[in-house]
Amino acid sequence: MITEKRFNTGENELNYAEGPSNGPPLLLLHGTSHRWQSFLPVILGLSVRWHIYAPDFRGHGASEHTDCYGFGYYFGDTVRFLEEVRGEPAVIFGHSLGGRVALKIAADHPQLVKAIILGDSSLSDPVPSDRTAKAFNESIKLLAEHRSVNEIYEEFRRKQGDGFDPVSGLIQAKNYSLLDIKMLRSIADNSLDLDSPGNHSYGYKPSEHLPKVSCPVLILQAEHGMLNKDDIDKALEILPEAYHFVLKDAPHEFLTKPSDPLLKALTAFLEAVR
């Protein structure tokens, strides 16, 4: 049975899901604008042999809304969670933002990590981008005008037209309805300033993190996601033990459409590092 609990980081309170104690700890970290439920399609299978922990990042899901957002805050919250809730090395599976947090923890706090799985997480050093601000300003406008799940869902359907996927749309609408709009504003307002603690990539630099990682790493690449071949090749060359698997025909949001190859890749890697 999956139960939801609360954890006080000292700065804010996080909501997290915990599964039965069926094995070593496996920490699941979701992507931006998502919540722990993003992993529901794989949690039941993974919880047979692992003790699942899945927090909502601050400002996401049922976690507390705060005045401070940025990559460094998500990183710090997760380090404290690992230190205080579990107290032993865990495997971390992170999607997108969650994978970036996992990589930095493996580099800076190796004693907390047994292995990491990077789910279509960027392996490029961040650069200032006004595209990020434009994308998130659209989300801010949407949430300022529509707060209910149904209103957000209908707005997604209107904008996406014939390409609208009702299942993914409903999942995304629920996730958005729980977001702190201040979190989205922090991403948009700080997108051009990499030195701002409010930047969504503040403190994240794969070129510095990768050489410091000593644990096993699985790189999951969505075929239609954000990873590129050059970055993957560099990572595989640098990391002492790394594996790479391509999820064919999968989008960046591959957890909304779980496949048998995904579950097989996860199981093979987890059993190898268990």
N, C-alpha and C positions, 0 to 999 in steps of 0.2 A: 504494500500500500504506500502511495506517495502522500506525505503530509507537508503542509506549509508551516513555516516557523519564522521567527524574527531574530535578527542579529543586530546589536548596537555596535557600530564601528568606533564610537566615541565622538563622531561628527554627525552621524545620521543613522537611521534604522533601515536595514535591508530586509526585504522579504526573500525567503528561499524555500525551495522544495527539497525534501530529503526522502530517499527511498529506504527500503529495509537493509539491514546490515548483512549483505550477502557476499561480501568480499572486500578487496582493497578500495580506497576512496577514488571516485571518478567525479571530477568537478566539471560541470557544463556551463559555458559562458556564452550568452546570446549576443547577437549583433545589435547595431544601433536601431532604435525604435521597436525592438522586439522585447520579449520577456521569456522567462524560463520555459513557458509552455511551447515555445518553438521546437523544443526537443522531444515533445510527447511522442511523435512517430517512432522514435528510436529508444526512448527511455525504458519501456517495458522489456524489450529484448536485452538491453544492456544491464538492467537491474537484476537479472538472474544471477550474474556472477560478480557484480560490482555494487559498492555502496554509493549511490548517486547523491550528489549535492548539486543544486542548480539555483543560484541566486538571480534575482532581478537587479540590474545595475541601478544606482540612484537615479530617480526621475523616470524610471521605467516600471512597467507592471504595477505591482502592489508595494514597491519600495517607496520610501519617503521622498518627497520633493524638497529640494534644498536651494540655497542661493549660489552654490558653487558646482560648476560642471566643467568637464574637460578630461582628456585621456588620463592625466596624472591622478585625478580623483578616483576614477574607476580602478586604476592600477592599485592605489593605496588601499581602497576598500577591500579589494580581493586578497591582497597580501594579509591584511588583518583577519579576514575571514579564514584563510588557510591556517594561520598561526593559532587562532583561538578556538575555532569550531572543531577542527580535526586534529591538528598537532602532529601530523606525520605526512611524509611525501605523498602527493596525489598525482594521478594522471589528469591532465587538463585538456578538455576538448572545447575549443573556442571557435565560433563561427564569426567571420568578419572582424568586427571590433573585439569580440571575445578572443579571437586568435591572436590579435595584436597584444592584448593584455597577457595572454599565456606566454607569448614569446619573450616579452620583457621580464616576466616573473622568472622564467627559466634562465634568463641571462643574469639577472640581478640577485635572485634568491634561489639558487640551485638546490639548497637543502629542503625546499618546500615542494620540489617537483620530481616525479619519477619518470614522466614522459609527457609529450605534448602532441596534440593533433590540431593542425592549423586548417580550418575550414574555409578555403577561398579567401584567406586573409592577405592583405597587401604585404609584399616583401620589398617594396620600394621605399626609399627614404622620402618622407613627405615634402611637398613643395607648396608654396602659397598658391591658392586657386580661388578665383571668383566664381568658378562653376559650382563649387560646394555651397557658397553663399546663395547662389541663385536657386539651387535645388532645394535647400532647406527653407528658403523664404517662401517657396510654394507650399511647403508643409505647414509653415507657421500661419500663412493666410488661410489654409484649409481648416486648421484647428481653431483659429480665431472666429470662424464663421459656423463651424459644424462641430459639435462635441459628442453627440450620441453616436452609438455604433451604427445605427441605421442611416443616419445622415451622412456619415463618413463613407459608408459602403456605397450609398447611392451616388455620392460625388465621385468615387473611384470608378464606378460603372460608367458614369457619364463621360469622364475624361478618357477612359481607356477604350471605349467603343467596342468594336468587334473582337478585340484582343483580350477582353476582360475575362479573367478566370474567377468565377464566383467563390470557389473554396479559398483560394489565396486572398481574394478581396475581403472576405469575411474575417479571416485571420488578421489581416493587416488593419482592418477597420477597428477591431477590438484592441489591438496593440496601440494604435494611435489614440484611441479614446482615453487611454490611461497615461499617456505621456505628459510630462511637465513641459509646457510650452516654453518655459525659461531655458530648458535644456536645448531645445531647437534653436532658440535665439542665440545662445552661447556659441553653438556651432557656426551659425551664419555670421555673427558679429566678429568672430575671431579667426575666420578662415584665412585671412591674409597675414596674420601675425603668429608665426610658429613659436615665438618666444613668450606668448601669452599663456598663463596657466589654463585659460578657458578654451584654448585651441583643442580641437578634437584629436590631434596627433602630438600634443605637447609631451616631449620626453620620449617619443617613439622614433627610433632610428635603427632599422634592421642592419645596416652596414656595421653598426657597433654591437648590436645584440647577438647576431648570429655567431661570430667567432667565440663568444663567451658561453654558448650553449653546449653542454656535455651530455645531456640526456637524449634518448631516442626521440625522433620527430617523424610524424606522418604529415605530409603535405597533401591535402585533398584539394584538387583543382577542379572547379566547375568549368566544363568546356566553354560555356558562354558567360563566364564570370569575369573577375577583375585581375586575375594573375596572368603574367606573361612569361614566355619561355626563358628569356634571358635571366629574369629574377630567380626563377626556379632552378635553372642550371647553376647559378652562382651559389644559391643556398645549398644545393646538393653537394657542391664541391667543398664548401666550408664546413658543413656540419659533419661530425664524426660518425653519426649513425642516423641516416635519414632515408625515408621511403616516399615515393611520389605516386599518387594514383589519380587518374583523370576520370571524373564522373561524366560520361558521355551524354550529350544533349542536355546537360543540367544547367540551370541558370545560377546566378550568384546566390539567390534565395533557395538553395537546393533542399533545405529541410522542409519546405512546404510540399515538395514532391519526392519523398523518400523512395529510394529504389533498392532492389535486391543487391546490386553491386556496392552501394554505399554501406549497407549493413554487413556485407561480407568483408569489405575493406576494414571497417571498424573492428569487427570481431577478430580478424586475422592479426591486426596490429596489437590490439589489447591483450590477446592471448600470448603474443610474442613477448610482451613486456611485463606480463603478470608475474 
